[in-house]
Every structure is written in C-alpha cells, then in structure tokens.
Amino acid sequence: TLAGIEADPGWHHFPYSIMASSVLYAKKNPANKQYRNPEMLALSLRIGDLLASENEKGKFADRPGANWDTYMWLEAYRLLEKELGEERRQRWKREIIGLLSPYEVYCIALANTARYNVPFLNTSPNHFSIYASELFLAGRVFGIDRWEKIGADIMHRYAAEEISPDGFWGEHNHLLPTPGYNYLTVSSVALYWEHSKDPAALE
C-alpha cells in the first residue's frame, strides 16, 4: 500500500518514482542504457497499477501533495500510453481524470479573480498553478478541449500578467518573493510552455 511504502523515511511521495522508470524506458538518448528495457516498463506498470488500486480504495487523493503525485502519473501515462494495453489504459485514464476533475470547478471559479495570490485564491499561487497546468496537460493528453483552454488561459495569465517585474509570484502580496514556492510556480509555467509554446511563458 502507499501508506506502508511512504511510512519509511525517504519514501514520501513514492508515486514520483514512476517517472524515473517511464523516462528511462521511453526516451532515447546515448546516455540512457535502459531505453526500451522491458524491466523499466514492467516497473512503471506495477507502480501505476498500485496507484490505480489505491485511488480506487480512496487512499490516494487525501495524502498531502497528492496533486504533484497525480502530475507524475499523468506524465507516465503520456509517455507509455501505447504500451499500456486497452484495459490498463482505460483504468489509468479513468482514475487520473477522476483526480483532476475537481480542478476544473476550482479553476473556473477563480480564473478571473483579482490576483493569483493567497487573499484571492484561498491557497498558495503555486498550488493554483499546479492545478491549472495539470488541467492543461490532461486536456492535451485526453482530448478534453475545455480543460486545455481553462488551463491555458490561467497559465498565460501567470506568465504575462501575474509575474512581478522582478520575476517572481508573491504569496500573500504580489511584490514579496517566496523563493521555494516560486520554484514550483515556474515549474508549472515551464510545463505549460513545453506543450503550448506560448511566447509569454518562455519569456
């Protein structure tokens, strides 16, 4: 179980590990000796099936930081989609979409709020950027056009309007930096740029 694995020191956010085996299997590079290694694929499938099982039992989403874990699982799905087989592909897709569906309601409600910081979002701007960038990517991966548009609109605003003149996103005040959280927000903007090529995000 996730609870059993993550009880050990150093194994918090165990679902992150699905990215290592998935990238090693799927990405060709002269330095990658594990490219197309069936053991890497088997490991990814085993981890993804565990995540699906735990989510079906209600043991995934209530864990702290599960939104980041969902992103890792979504990326693994994107990389391995053609290798999953129909039954597993539908199962992973169903569970990932179920995890992301609440983000749609939240993002629609707050997309046009005055500022993307705590007083207006009731959460950190890095969290809102995670929700929006995941919704955008999932829209691309699963062909859900409305998710892609909702996420793109929010992430474009992060890049073009919400960023301060000095290059950060404030937590409680848009003029006060929060370096750790800005690392997370810029990761979301970078993810959005990778799949949208929005010039504002690159800048």
Backbone as a chain_set.jsonl record, in Angstrom:
{"seq": "TLAGIEADPGWHHFPYSIMASSVLYAKKNPANKQYRNPEMLALSLRIGDLLASENEKGKFADRPGANWDTYMWLEAYRLLEKELGEERRQRWKREIIGLLSPYEVYCIALANTARYNVPFLNTSPNHFSIYASELFLAGRVFGIDRWEKIGADIMHRYAAEEISPDGFWGEHNHLLPTPGYNYLTVSSVALYWEHSKDPAALE", "coords": {"N": [[0.845, -1.189, 0.0], [0.301, 2.345, -0.444], [0.422, 3.769, 1.927], [1.922, 2.057, 3.55], [4.388, 1.921, 2.142], [5.153, 4.641, 2.124], [5.518, 5.149, 4.764], [8.078, 4.612, 5.449], [11.193, 6.249, 6.056], [12.264, 8.65, 3.69], [10.707, 7.792, 1.591], [8.513, 9.309, 1.102], [6.026, 10.683, -1.024], [6.088, 8.563, -2.861], [4.847, 7.947, -5.416], [6.236, 9.559, -7.234], [8.309, 8.04, -8.214], [7.501, 6.674, -10.455], [8.108, 8.204, -12.638], [10.86, 7.972, -13.142], [11.411, 5.312, -14.093], [9.689, 5.33, -16.278], [10.611, 7.416, -17.963], [13.204, 6.469, -18.456], [12.593, 4.156, -19.882], [11.18, 5.17, -22.119], [12.531, 7.293, -23.401], [14.865, 7.943, -25.796], [18.331, 8.197, -25.719], [21.813, 8.739, -25.992], [23.092, 8.38, -23.543], [21.356, 6.865, -22.113], [21.003, 3.784, -21.071], [18.91, 2.183, -20.548], [16.87, 2.358, -22.315], [13.951, 1.214, -23.774], [14.048, -1.023, -22.229], [12.527, -3.854, -21.038], [12.215, -4.346, -18.325], [12.136, -1.839, -17.129], [9.738, -0.86, -18.167], [7.974, -2.761, -17.062], [8.266, -2.15, -14.354], [7.229, 0.471, -14.249], [4.565, -0.056, -14.981], [3.774, -1.635, -12.846], [3.961, 0.173, -10.704], [2.111, 2.164, -11.544], [-0.243, 0.638, -11.608], [-0.499, 0.092, -8.905], [-1.004, 2.693, -7.967], [-3.46, 3.168, -9.208], [-5.027, 1.204, -7.978], [-4.882, 2.009, -5.269], [-6.103, 4.5, -5.472], [-8.666, 3.757, -6.253], [-9.501, 2.643, -3.906], [-9.75, 4.861, -2.385], [-7.433, 5.869, -1.215], [-5.508, 7.559, -2.172], [-5.888, 10.32, -3.008], [-6.223, 11.842, -0.673], [-3.814, 12.195, 0.52], [-1.09, 14.28, 1.617], [0.0, 16.646, -0.759], [-0.823, 15.236, -2.987], [-1.545, 16.194, -5.451], [0.812, 16.783, -6.885], [1.783, 14.189, -7.142], [-0.17, 13.131, -8.795], [0.379, 14.522, -11.131], [2.862, 13.338, -11.872], [2.024, 10.758, -12.433], [0.276, 11.24, -14.545], [2.114, 12.175, -16.477], [3.607, 9.844, -16.829], [1.634, 8.217, -17.932], [1.28, 9.603, -20.353], [3.773, 9.172, -21.581], [3.821, 6.402, -21.851], [1.527, 5.534, -23.052], [0.935, 4.032, -25.42], [1.879, 1.592, -24.739], [0.37, 0.475, -22.793], [-1.853, -1.169, -23.134], [-5.314, -1.898, -23.73], [-7.152, -2.301, -21.539], [-5.699, -1.565, -19.196], [-4.985, 1.039, -19.961], [-7.468, 2.353, -20.071], [-8.223, 2.097, -17.42], [-6.208, 3.539, -15.956], [-6.563, 6.042, -17.144], [-9.229, 6.638, -16.396], [-8.969, 6.862, -13.578], [-7.069, 8.924, -13.282], [-8.359, 11.085, -14.553], [-10.526, 11.291, -12.832], [-9.215, 12.193, -10.525], [-8.369, 14.717, -11.346], [-10.649, 16.099, -12.072], [-11.989, 17.719, -10.04], [-10.374, 20.0, -10.135], [-11.185, 21.419, -12.336], [-13.605, 22.725, -11.643], [-12.696, 24.363, -9.554], [-10.746, 25.921, -10.867], [-12.278, 27.265, -12.814], [-13.878, 28.797, -11.149], [-12.062, 30.608, -10.053], [-10.518, 31.737, -12.021], [-10.747, 34.358, -12.973], [-10.254, 35.949, -10.809], [-9.14, 38.751, -8.766], [-6.324, 38.778, -8.176], [-3.706, 36.36, -8.419], [-3.003, 35.241, -5.747], [-2.719, 34.413, -2.207], [-4.797, 35.866, -0.657], [-6.898, 36.02, -2.511], [-7.152, 33.544, -3.738], [-7.371, 31.709, -1.727], [-5.513, 29.792, -1.336], [-2.075, 28.864, -1.927], [-0.339, 30.548, -4.595], [1.297, 28.825, -6.045], [0.031, 26.363, -5.809], [-2.352, 26.793, -7.216], [-1.286, 27.192, -9.744], [-0.298, 24.661, -10.22], [-2.675, 23.151, -10.334], [-3.863, 24.303, -12.622], [-1.95, 23.935, -14.682], [-1.756, 21.153, -14.754], [-4.376, 20.542, -15.479], [-4.409, 21.679, -18.008], [-2.433, 20.076, -19.338], [-3.578, 17.524, -19.064], [-5.878, 17.941, -20.545], [-4.759, 18.11, -23.097], [-3.598, 15.527, -23.326], [-5.756, 13.758, -22.999], [-7.617, 14.69, -24.753], [-9.53, 16.579, -23.951], [-11.002, 19.296, -24.588], [-12.028, 21.584, -23.24], [-10.746, 21.55, -20.778], [-8.107, 21.945, -21.565], [-8.273, 24.565, -22.561], [-9.152, 26.064, -20.303], [-6.982, 25.649, -18.536], [-4.895, 26.713, -20.11], [-5.607, 29.427, -20.37], [-5.391, 30.341, -17.727], [-2.68, 29.767, -17.154], [-1.401, 31.322, -19.064], [-2.032, 33.841, -18.085], [-0.616, 33.753, -15.662], [1.986, 33.847, -16.711], [2.074, 36.182, -18.308], [0.865, 38.302, -16.922], [0.672, 38.006, -14.07], [3.189, 37.639, -12.987], [5.769, 39.323, -11.195], [7.531, 42.464, -11.782], [10.148, 41.854, -11.136], [10.367, 39.18, -11.53], [9.009, 37.063, -10.113], [6.393, 35.27, -8.311], [4.241, 36.45, -5.943], [3.322, 35.415, -2.605], [1.433, 36.146, -0.369], [1.391, 38.782, -0.974], [1.783, 40.387, -4.015], [4.195, 41.604, -4.504], [6.146, 40.594, -2.899], [8.665, 38.241, -2.655], [8.713, 34.605, -2.662], [10.863, 32.326, -2.489], [11.061, 29.389, -2.507], [8.443, 28.506, -3.121], [8.144, 29.848, -5.52], [9.8, 28.4, -7.157], [8.238, 26.145, -7.595], [6.031, 27.292, -8.929], [7.226, 28.34, -11.25], [7.967, 25.97, -12.406], [5.491, 24.956, -13.158], [4.745, 26.876, -15.05], [6.758, 26.417, -16.905], [6.137, 23.81, -17.692], [3.701, 24.314, -18.944], [4.643, 25.944, -21.046], [6.206, 24.08, -22.455], [4.357, 22.443, -23.735], [2.639, 24.178, -25.007], [3.995, 26.237, -26.272], [3.673, 28.953, -25.864], [4.697, 32.214, -26.278], [4.822, 34.108, -24.203], [5.108, 32.605, -21.891], [7.622, 31.422, -22.251], [9.246, 33.696, -22.216]], "CA": [[0.0, 0.0, 0.0], [1.047, 3.604, -0.392], [0.667, 4.12, 3.327], [3.026, 1.232, 4.025], [5.633, 2.342, 1.5], [5.514, 6.009, 2.48], [5.846, 5.224, 6.188], [9.534, 4.508, 5.577], [11.901, 7.512, 5.787], [12.786, 8.808, 2.347], [9.781, 7.296, 0.567], [7.375, 10.215, 0.948], [5.776, 10.923, -2.449], [6.523, 7.406, -3.628], [4.435, 7.942, -6.833], [7.219, 10.216, -8.102], [9.239, 7.065, -8.78], [7.032, 6.199, -11.748], [8.711, 8.998, -13.694], [12.209, 7.5, -13.458], [11.348, 4.132, -14.954], [8.979, 5.672, -17.515], [11.522, 8.191, -18.82], [14.278, 5.574, -18.89], [12.067, 3.255, -20.905], [10.576, 5.808, -23.289], [13.314, 8.368, -24.003], [16.121, 7.516, -26.403], [19.442, 9.112, -25.518], [23.047, 7.939, -25.937], [23.46, 8.08, -22.161], [20.315, 6.054, -21.479], [21.198, 2.365, -21.381], [17.68, 1.467, -20.197], [15.852, 2.625, -23.337], [13.179, 0.045, -24.203], [14.295, -2.165, -21.344], [11.219, -4.307, -20.55], [12.149, -4.272, -16.866], [11.703, -0.486, -16.792], [8.31, -0.809, -18.469], [7.268, -3.57, -16.063], [8.269, -1.408, -13.092], [6.255, 1.562, -14.387], [3.216, -0.618, -14.969], [3.493, -2.089, -11.486], [3.711, 1.355, -9.873], [0.853, 2.767, -11.978], [-1.355, -0.21, -11.171], [-0.645, 0.337, -7.465], [-1.662, 3.986, -7.796], [-4.868, 2.994, -9.583], [-5.676, 0.418, -6.923], [-5.009, 2.839, -4.077], [-7.107, 5.535, -5.721], [-9.975, 3.089, -6.24], [-9.845, 2.413, -2.496], [-9.808, 6.144, -1.683], [-6.213, 6.02, -0.41], [-4.52, 8.325, -2.921], [-6.095, 11.772, -3.121], [-6.228, 12.546, 0.612], [-2.439, 12.304, 1.004], [-0.532, 15.609, 1.368], [0.749, 16.797, -2.002], [-1.233, 14.249, -3.992], [-1.642, 16.822, -6.778], [2.089, 16.567, -7.568], [1.834, 12.768, -7.491], [-1.05, 12.941, -9.951], [1.12, 15.003, -12.299], [3.841, 12.333, -12.263], [1.277, 9.641, -13.014], [-0.207, 11.717, -15.848], [3.245, 12.18, -17.4], [3.917, 8.447, -17.14], [0.598, 7.798, -18.884], [1.581, 10.227, -21.648], [4.951, 8.527, -22.151], [3.653, 4.954, -22.029], [0.151, 5.259, -23.477], [0.859, 2.988, -26.446], [2.372, 0.343, -24.167], [-0.442, 0.11, -21.628], [-2.934, -2.113, -23.403], [-6.593, -1.202, -23.633], [-7.757, -2.357, -20.196], [-4.922, -0.729, -18.272], [-5.079, 2.425, -20.417], [-8.759, 2.891, -19.64], [-8.232, 2.175, -15.956], [-5.386, 4.684, -15.544], [-7.226, 7.262, -17.618], [-10.397, 6.891, -15.539], [-8.559, 7.295, -12.248], [-6.402, 10.231, -13.384], [-9.4, 12.08, -14.828], [-11.273, 11.469, -11.586], [-8.42, 13.01, -9.608], [-8.227, 16.073, -11.858], [-11.956, 16.728, -12.323], [-12.286, 18.835, -9.129], [-9.612, 21.187, -10.505], [-11.942, 22.196, -13.317], [-14.546, 23.586, -10.919], [-11.904, 25.348, -8.816], [-10.107, 26.839, -11.813], [-13.315, 28.117, -13.403], [-14.35, 29.739, -10.134], [-11.056, 31.598, -9.653], [-9.711, 32.167, -13.167], [-10.82, 35.813, -13.167], [-10.117, 36.667, -9.546], [-8.335, 39.969, -8.906], [-4.905, 38.419, -8.226], [-3.408, 34.962, -8.12], [-2.276, 35.011, -4.513], [-3.499, 33.803, -1.129], [-6.053, 36.518, -0.272], [-7.951, 35.846, -3.512], [-7.267, 32.131, -4.115], [-7.516, 30.893, -0.52], [-4.42, 28.82, -1.355], [-0.859, 29.451, -2.48], [-0.35, 30.635, -6.061], [1.927, 27.651, -6.659], [-0.98, 25.307, -5.898], [-3.266, 27.121, -8.32], [-0.563, 26.948, -10.99], [-0.244, 23.204, -10.403], [-3.995, 22.711, -10.796], [-4.12, 24.783, -13.98], [-1.033, 23.313, -15.644], [-2.16, 19.756, -14.89], [-5.614, 20.526, -16.249], [-3.996, 21.942, -19.393], [-1.764, 18.904, -19.901], [-4.556, 16.436, -19.169], [-6.724, 18.258, -21.689], [-3.996, 17.714, -24.28], [-3.374, 14.078, -23.358], [-7.014, 13.019, -23.088], [-8.501, 15.296, -25.741], [-10.616, 17.303, -23.288], [-10.706, 20.653, -25.062], [-12.356, 22.636, -22.266], [-9.673, 21.541, -19.783], [-6.94, 22.568, -22.17], [-8.498, 26.013, -22.65], [-9.166, 26.62, -18.946], [-5.61, 25.649, -18.049], [-4.074, 27.626, -20.907], [-5.951, 30.814, -20.033], [-4.816, 30.66, -16.408], [-1.22, 29.75, -17.209], [-0.967, 32.501, -19.816], [-2.111, 34.981, -17.17], [0.542, 33.642, -14.772], [3.207, 34.234, -17.407], [2.031, 37.51, -18.925], [0.319, 39.355, -16.074], [0.805, 37.82, -12.629], [4.584, 37.673, -12.565], [6.196, 40.67, -10.809], [8.606, 42.984, -12.646], [11.429, 41.24, -10.765], [10.41, 37.793, -11.96], [8.505, 36.068, -9.162], [4.971, 35.338, -7.967], [4.14, 36.616, -4.498], [2.438, 34.516, -1.88], [0.348, 36.943, 0.202], [1.475, 40.079, -1.64], [2.426, 40.107, -5.3], [5.508, 42.245, -4.577], [7.057, 39.964, -1.943], [9.026, 36.926, -3.207], [8.751, 33.388, -1.848], [11.716, 31.574, -3.416], [10.734, 27.97, -2.648], [7.18, 28.358, -3.846], [8.332, 30.316, -6.888], [10.372, 27.275, -7.893], [7.118, 25.312, -8.021], [5.224, 28.012, -9.911], [7.941, 28.415, -12.524], [7.89, 24.631, -12.992], [4.183, 24.861, -13.821], [4.806, 27.713, -16.249], [7.623, 25.718, -17.854], [5.351, 22.699, -18.233], [2.751, 24.913, -19.884], [5.359, 26.35, -22.256], [6.676, 22.903, -23.198], [3.286, 21.861, -24.542], [1.861, 25.216, -25.691], [4.904, 27.15, -26.96], [3.219, 30.322, -25.652], [5.891, 33.043, -26.118], [4.819, 34.783, -22.899], [5.621, 31.669, -20.892], [9.055, 31.293, -22.464], [9.874, 34.936, -21.765]], "C": [[0.883, 1.243, 0.0], [1.378, 3.979, 1.047], [1.842, 3.33, 3.884], [4.357, 1.659, 3.452], [6.08, 3.698, 2.032], [5.765, 6.185, 3.973], [7.352, 5.152, 6.414], [10.185, 5.859, 5.283], [12.452, 7.53, 4.361], [11.853, 8.362, 1.238], [8.517, 8.124, 0.47], [7.246, 10.591, -0.522], [6.311, 9.776, -3.309], [6.07, 7.444, -5.089], [5.39, 8.67, -7.774], [8.076, 9.193, -8.846], [8.79, 6.534, -10.142], [7.68, 6.971, -12.894], [10.091, 8.463, -14.093], [12.16, 6.331, -14.432], [10.678, 4.442, -16.288], [9.871, 6.438, -18.483], [12.651, 7.3, -19.334], [13.799, 4.639, -19.999], [11.753, 3.986, -22.209], [11.477, 6.78, -24.037], [14.67, 7.875, -24.495], [17.175, 8.596, -26.229], [20.711, 8.264, -25.43], [23.454, 7.54, -24.52], [22.472, 7.146, -21.462], [20.437, 4.602, -21.923], [19.942, 1.536, -21.097], [16.559, 1.677, -21.226], [15.262, 1.312, -23.841], [13.511, -1.213, -23.403], [12.954, -2.623, -20.771], [11.094, -4.284, -19.03], [11.711, -2.885, -16.411], [10.21, -0.324, -17.055], [7.519, -1.566, -17.414], [7.191, -2.845, -14.724], [7.26, -0.27, -13.144], [4.83, 1.044, -14.309], [2.826, -1.064, -13.565], [3.168, -0.906, -10.577], [2.378, 1.989, -10.244], [-0.353, 1.959, -11.545], [-1.589, -0.068, -9.667], [-1.374, 1.644, -7.22], [-3.146, 3.885, -8.141], [-5.624, 2.257, -8.49], [-5.903, 1.247, -5.666], [-6.048, 3.941, -4.274], [-8.506, 4.95, -5.72], [-10.455, 2.822, -4.824], [-9.93, 3.711, -1.703], [-8.582, 6.449, -0.855], [-5.142, 6.86, -1.098], [-4.694, 9.826, -2.73], [-5.991, 12.514, -1.793], [-4.83, 12.655, 1.22], [-1.894, 13.7, 0.721], [0.266, 15.639, 0.066], [0.359, 15.821, -3.091], [-1.36, 14.867, -5.386], [-0.334, 16.691, -7.555], [2.22, 15.11, -8.005], [0.984, 12.478, -8.725], [-0.355, 13.416, -11.218], [2.112, 13.952, -12.789], [3.17, 11.148, -12.96], [0.753, 10.017, -14.407], [0.929, 11.714, -16.869], [3.637, 10.758, -17.792], [2.899, 7.888, -18.135], [0.917, 8.343, -20.272], [2.738, 9.515, -22.344], [4.681, 7.083, -22.577], [2.315, 4.56, -22.639], [0.055, 4.091, -24.452], [1.295, 1.618, -25.928], [1.431, -0.232, -23.109], [-1.421, -1.027, -21.895], [-4.255, -1.454, -23.076], [-7.148, -1.172, -22.21], [-7.013, -1.461, -19.215], [-5.018, 0.739, -18.664], [-6.379, 3.056, -19.947], [-8.825, 3.042, -18.125], [-7.421, 3.376, -15.478], [-6.062, 5.99, -15.936], [-8.401, 7.623, -16.716], [-9.979, 7.455, -14.186], [-7.886, 8.671, -12.282], [-7.424, 11.328, -13.64], [-10.227, 12.344, -13.57], [-10.539, 12.338, -10.581], [-8.374, 14.466, -10.041], [-9.552, 16.804, -12.022], [-12.279, 17.857, -11.346], [-11.527, 20.116, -9.472], [-10.389, 22.059, -11.492], [-12.863, 23.189, -12.629], [-13.792, 24.715, -10.22], [-11.301, 26.385, -9.758], [-11.118, 27.774, -12.464], [-13.74, 29.194, -12.407], [-13.36, 30.873, -9.902], [-10.223, 32.137, -10.812], [-9.653, 33.68, -13.291], [-10.761, 36.592, -11.858], [-9.093, 37.796, -9.685], [-6.843, 39.682, -9.019], [-4.745, 36.946, -7.895], [-2.473, 34.87, -6.919], [-3.255, 34.672, -3.393], [-4.803, 34.538, -0.792], [-7.211, 36.276, -1.246], [-8.178, 34.384, -3.889], [-7.616, 31.228, -2.947], [-6.565, 29.698, -0.552], [-3.209, 29.518, -1.949], [-0.938, 29.521, -4.002], [0.322, 29.447, -6.722], [0.94, 26.502, -6.774], [-1.922, 25.558, -7.073], [-2.582, 26.883, -9.665], [-0.439, 25.453, -11.274], [-1.573, 22.701, -10.946], [-4.204, 23.074, -12.264], [-3.221, 24.107, -15.007], [-1.349, 21.835, -15.828], [-3.438, 19.635, -15.713], [-5.311, 20.746, -17.735], [-3.387, 20.697, -20.027], [-2.732, 17.738, -20.064], [-5.517, 16.675, -20.331], [-6.063, 17.854, -22.993], [-3.933, 16.189, -24.413], [-4.667, 13.32, -23.631], [-8.006, 13.612, -24.088], [-9.707, 15.986, -25.128], [-10.375, 18.789, -23.558], [-10.957, 21.72, -24.012], [-11.287, 22.687, -21.174], [-8.437, 22.239, -20.329], [-7.091, 24.084, -22.203], [-8.479, 26.669, -21.27], [-7.74, 26.738, -18.421], [-4.733, 26.644, -18.79], [-4.353, 29.076, -20.556], [-5.316, 31.23, -18.713], [-3.299, 30.736, -16.484], [-0.675, 30.911, -18.04], [-0.998, 33.738, -18.908], [-0.961, 34.939, -16.162], [1.782, 34.221, -15.44], [3.208, 35.698, -17.828], [1.651, 38.623, -17.963], [0.673, 39.219, -14.595], [2.245, 37.91, -12.132], [4.984, 39.121, -12.251], [7.27, 41.17, -11.772], [9.966, 42.348, -12.354], [11.445, 39.733, -10.98], [9.984, 36.763, -10.941], [7.007, 36.25, -8.967], [4.861, 35.394, -6.446], [3.119, 35.687, -3.872], [1.217, 35.268, -1.339], [0.283, 38.33, -0.429], [2.277, 39.878, -2.918], [3.804, 40.747, -5.447], [6.531, 41.637, -3.621], [7.384, 38.548, -2.407], [8.952, 35.802, -2.176], [9.535, 32.359, -2.657], [11.335, 30.099, -3.597], [9.473, 27.751, -3.454], [7.291, 28.849, -5.285], [8.975, 29.241, -7.752], [9.252, 26.379, -8.423], [6.296, 25.994, -9.106], [5.925, 28.069, -11.256], [7.983, 27.04, -13.194], [6.573, 24.444, -13.733], [4.164, 25.683, -15.109], [5.664, 27.044, -17.325], [6.896, 24.535, -18.491], [4.353, 23.211, -19.27], [3.456, 25.313, -21.173], [5.748, 25.143, -23.11], [5.611, 22.38, -24.154], [2.466, 22.898, -25.31], [2.71, 26.078, -26.614], [4.396, 28.594, -26.936], [4.439, 31.215, -25.408], [5.964, 33.747, -24.76], [5.401, 33.879, -21.818], [7.128, 31.488, -21.026], [9.785, 32.531, -21.944], [9.928, 34.989, -20.251]], "O": [[2.05, 1.198, 0.39], [2.477, 4.447, 1.343], [2.669, 3.878, 4.612], [5.348, 1.753, 4.176], [7.254, 3.884, 2.354], [6.183, 7.26, 4.404], [7.845, 5.584, 7.455], [9.769, 6.548, 4.351], [13.031, 6.55, 3.892], [12.169, 8.533, 0.06], [7.55, 7.707, -0.166], [8.255, 10.796, -1.197], [6.914, 10.004, -4.357], [6.832, 7.012, -5.954], [5.366, 8.432, -8.982], [8.517, 9.442, -9.968], [9.603, 6.005, -10.9], [7.791, 6.451, -14.004], [10.446, 8.502, -15.271], [12.803, 6.366, -15.481], [11.056, 3.881, -17.317], [9.889, 6.15, -19.68], [13.013, 7.367, -20.509], [14.535, 4.37, -20.948], [12.033, 3.468, -23.29], [11.217, 7.071, -25.204], [15.513, 7.446, -23.707], [16.945, 9.762, -26.549], [20.684, 7.179, -24.85], [24.078, 6.499, -24.314], [22.726, 6.691, -20.347], [20.021, 4.243, -23.025], [19.91, 0.336, -21.369], [15.433, 1.224, -21.022], [15.986, 0.417, -24.277], [13.277, -2.331, -23.862], [12.298, -1.846, -20.078], [9.984, -4.211, -18.503], [10.994, -2.758, -15.418], [9.499, 0.283, -16.254], [6.504, -1.071, -16.923], [6.173, -2.913, -14.035], [6.512, -0.063, -12.187], [3.983, 1.64, -13.645], [1.681, -0.889, -13.146], [2.23, -0.961, -9.781], [1.588, 2.32, -9.36], [-1.375, 2.525, -11.156], [-2.729, -0.103, -9.205], [-2.261, 1.712, -6.37], [-3.989, 4.452, -7.446], [-6.733, 2.645, -8.122], [-6.978, 1.2, -5.067], [-6.788, 4.275, -3.348], [-9.44, 5.587, -5.232], [-11.658, 2.777, -4.563], [-10.154, 3.685, -0.493], [-8.664, 7.209, 0.11], [-3.992, 6.875, -0.66], [-3.756, 10.521, -2.338], [-5.697, 13.709, -1.787], [-4.685, 13.162, 2.332], [-2.206, 14.265, -0.327], [1.102, 14.77, -0.182], [1.129, 15.598, -4.025], [-1.29, 14.156, -6.388], [-0.367, 16.505, -8.772], [2.707, 14.825, -9.099], [1.366, 11.686, -9.586], [-0.481, 12.785, -12.267], [2.199, 13.698, -13.991], [3.683, 10.612, -13.942], [0.786, 9.203, -15.33], [0.73, 11.294, -18.009], [3.961, 10.496, -18.95], [3.263, 7.171, -19.068], [0.832, 7.613, -21.259], [2.693, 9.282, -23.551], [5.254, 6.603, -23.555], [2.004, 3.372, -22.731], [-0.827, 3.244, -24.312], [1.102, 0.605, -26.601], [1.68, -1.319, -22.588], [-1.779, -1.767, -20.979], [-4.315, -0.553, -22.24], [-7.568, -0.118, -21.734], [-7.632, -0.685, -18.487], [-5.124, 1.601, -17.792], [-6.377, 4.191, -19.47], [-9.41, 3.996, -17.612], [-7.914, 4.158, -14.665], [-6.121, 6.929, -15.143], [-8.551, 8.779, -16.318], [-10.572, 8.42, -13.704], [-8.118, 9.492, -11.395], [-7.367, 12.387, -13.016], [-10.584, 13.486, -13.282], [-11.156, 13.127, -9.867], [-8.343, 15.36, -9.195], [-9.563, 18.032, -12.103], [-12.804, 18.883, -11.78], [-11.984, 21.208, -9.135], [-10.264, 23.284, -11.483], [-12.897, 24.365, -12.993], [-14.195, 25.876, -10.284], [-11.339, 27.583, -9.479], [-10.835, 28.958, -12.645], [-13.935, 30.353, -12.774], [-13.77, 31.99, -9.585], [-9.304, 32.926, -10.588], [-8.62, 34.23, -13.672], [-11.167, 37.753, -11.8], [-8.28, 37.795, -10.609], [-6.163, 40.27, -9.859], [-5.559, 36.365, -7.177], [-1.313, 34.477, -7.044], [-4.467, 34.647, -3.603], [-5.836, 33.884, -0.652], [-8.375, 36.323, -0.847], [-9.274, 34.018, -4.314], [-8.1, 30.113, -3.142], [-6.796, 28.703, 0.136], [-3.314, 30.649, -2.423], [-1.537, 28.649, -4.631], [-0.035, 29.085, -7.843], [0.998, 25.738, -7.737], [-2.245, 24.641, -7.828], [-3.218, 26.427, -10.616], [-0.471, 25.031, -12.429], [-1.607, 21.922, -11.899], [-4.668, 22.251, -13.053], [-3.683, 23.744, -16.089], [-1.226, 21.311, -16.935], [-3.568, 18.735, -16.543], [-5.883, 20.086, -18.602], [-3.777, 20.304, -21.127], [-2.71, 17.045, -21.082], [-5.921, 15.736, -21.017], [-6.717, 17.32, -23.889], [-4.185, 15.639, -25.485], [-4.679, 12.357, -24.398], [-9.11, 13.092, -24.251], [-10.789, 15.981, -25.715], [-9.631, 19.449, -22.832], [-10.18, 22.669, -23.9], [-10.957, 23.771, -20.694], [-7.8, 23.03, -19.633], [-6.141, 24.809, -21.907], [-7.856, 27.715, -21.09], [-7.337, 27.789, -17.923], [-3.922, 27.34, -18.179], [-3.422, 29.875, -20.456], [-4.771, 32.327, -18.592], [-2.695, 31.661, -15.942], [0.404, 31.426, -17.745], [-0.097, 34.575, -18.96], [-0.389, 35.98, -15.839], [2.534, 34.981, -14.83], [4.228, 36.377, -17.718], [2.061, 39.768, -18.152], [0.946, 40.222, -13.935], [2.478, 38.229, -10.966], [4.581, 40.042, -12.961], [7.859, 40.374, -12.504], [10.835, 42.308, -13.225], [12.431, 39.074, -10.65], [10.555, 35.673, -10.908], [6.426, 37.246, -9.397], [5.331, 34.496, -5.748], [2.178, 35.235, -4.525], [0.097, 35.049, -1.8], [-0.766, 38.975, -0.416], [3.341, 39.26, -2.892], [4.512, 40.465, -6.413], [7.662, 42.114, -3.541], [6.477, 37.727, -2.543], [9.109, 36.028, -0.976], [8.947, 31.601, -3.427], [11.292, 29.611, -4.727], [9.435, 26.916, -4.357], [6.613, 28.332, -6.172], [8.721, 29.179, -8.955], [9.31, 25.911, -9.56], [5.906, 25.36, -10.086], [5.294, 27.869, -12.293], [8.03, 26.954, -14.421], [6.539, 23.845, -14.808], [3.635, 25.243, -16.129], [5.337, 27.097, -18.51], [7.028, 24.292, -19.69], [4.184, 22.616, -20.334], [2.947, 25.062, -22.265], [5.635, 25.179, -24.335], [5.926, 21.927, -25.254], [1.675, 22.531, -26.18], [2.217, 26.591, -27.618], [4.651, 29.364, -27.862], [5.155, 31.006, -24.429], [7.055, 33.958, -24.23], [6.111, 34.349, -20.929], [7.834, 31.41, -20.021], [10.83, 32.415, -21.304], [10.426, 35.962, -19.685]]}, "num_chains": 1, "name": "protein.A"}
